């Protein structure tokens, strides 16, 4: 509990709790993507790990959609201020390297 008993202090505590929960969810979804591309060997395994399903037959299109969705999760974390812009750039570079590796495996 705060030292002071002002209404503004309690309001700030409520705001911090909401933001902490939102940040935890956004950071968790971003980390799930990064963990999946580090640990899984194939594109299908990554989709299975992330529980993603897209009705696309072509593997190249599937990879494009996956990369866009991964970039989106990193950009959302950046936009909400959960991560620094340099960290976002580093994660997007990791995703790009993974996508290049997946494209070469075809």
C-alpha positions, -999 to 999 in steps of 0.1 A, spaced: 0 0 0 12 35 -7 24 58 20 1 86 10 -37 81 10 -45 104 -19 -71 94 -45 -46 101 -72 -22 75 -57 -49 48 -58 -58 58 -93 -22 55 -104 -20 20 -88 -51 9 -108 -36 22 -140 -3 5 -133 -20 -28 -127 -39 -26 -160 -8 -16 -179 13 -43 -163 -13 -69 -173 -15 -56 -209 23 -55 -212 26 -90 -199 2 -103 -226 18 -84 -254 53 -94 -244 42 -130 -240 27 -132 -275 59 -117 -290 81 -141 -270 60 -171 -281 68 -162 -317 105 -158 -311 106 -190 -290 89 -210 -318 113 -199 -345 143 -207 -323 132 -241 -313 112 -255 -342 129 -269 -373 102 -266 -399 75 -241 -409 48 -266 -401 62 -271 -366 62 -234 -360 26 -232 -371 17 -261 -348 35 -246 -319 18 -212 -323 -16 -228 -331 -18 -209 -364 -40 -222 -393 -41 -205 -427 -60 -219 -457 -31 -215 -481 -17 -244 -501 15 -227 -515 44 -228 -491 58 -194 -502 25 -177 -495 23 -194 -461 58 -181 -453 48 -146 -463 17 -146 -441 37 -160 -412 64 -134 -414 38 -106 -416 20 -120 -385 53 -123 -367 63 -87 -376 29 -76 -364 34 -90 -330 68 -73 -326 54 -40 -340 25 -41 -315 49 -45 -286 69 -15 -299 39 7 -305 26 0 -270 60 9 -255 66 -26 -241 100 -29 -259 126 -4 -272 128 2 -309 163 -13 -312 151 -45 -296 122 -45 -320 146 -41 -349 167 -70 -336 137 -93 -333 125 -84 -368 160 -92 -381 159 -126 -363 125 -133 -380 139 -123 -414 169 -146 -410 145 -174 -400 123 -167 -430 153 -168 -453 164 -201 -439 129 -215 -443 127 -203 -479 160 -220 -487 148 -253 -472 121 -257 -500 
